[in-house]
Amino acid sequence: NAGVTQTPKFQVLKTGQSMTLQCAQDMNHNSMYWYRQDPGMGLRLIYYSASEGTTDKGEVPNGYNVSRLNKREFSLRLESAAPSQTSVYFCASSVTGYSNQPQHFGDGTRLSIL
Amino acid sequence: RKEVEQDPGPFNVPEGATVAFNCTYSNSASQSFFWYRQDCRKEPKLLMSVYSSGNEDGRFTAQLNRASQYISLLIRDSKLSDSATYLCVVNPPSNYQLIWGAGTKLIIKP
């Protein structure tokens, strides 16, 4: 009963390096999300995918790109990592993209940029 | 004014006590409201949705006050396992994005 699975769980990068965070859900959900969580702040939406084949910017998309590979998978890419991107990243999914649907989260990726 | 505001706490409460905290939101047209729970270094998990009529789930009661634009969470007979950060989440009506509060930290002491 995996739910939402994120990899890796921890990562340390140097400034300027690139990497891709992977997310997969096995709940047959249509919508998927990427958030970042910083101390003292609420979760902030980076990108979301309301359904397979669509992606949209959230509140803080700069410096990130996403790919909705199929219904199950939604990846987040940092092309040139910056220290300001040090954060905890959560992937989530919901049945539909309507906001009255609860979201289910993966257990996060802790990313440090040196 | 932040779109969703919560008292960060921490609220230090003895086991067995009742504790309540509020969350205010700025967009009066918001339609959907949730409380999530987040344990230290873990992912957020849905605690309960908040309905216009209020709702109860065991020891937890959620209320919505549209006139004053806040939602509340009441925890009765608090347990040590209730220690966590409680996140208030609001849906503004014009898009599919949720707005998250920064959370209220609750510590239940024996």
Interface residues (C-beta under 8 A of the other chain):
Chain A: S31 Y35 G40 M41 G42 L43 R44 L45 Y48 A50 G58 E59 F90 G97 Y98 S99 N100 P102 Q103 H104 F105 G106 D107 G108
Chain B: V4 P8 Q31 S32 F34 K42 E43 P44 K45 L46 S49 L87 N91 P92 N95 Y96 Q97 L98 I99 W100 G101 A102 G103
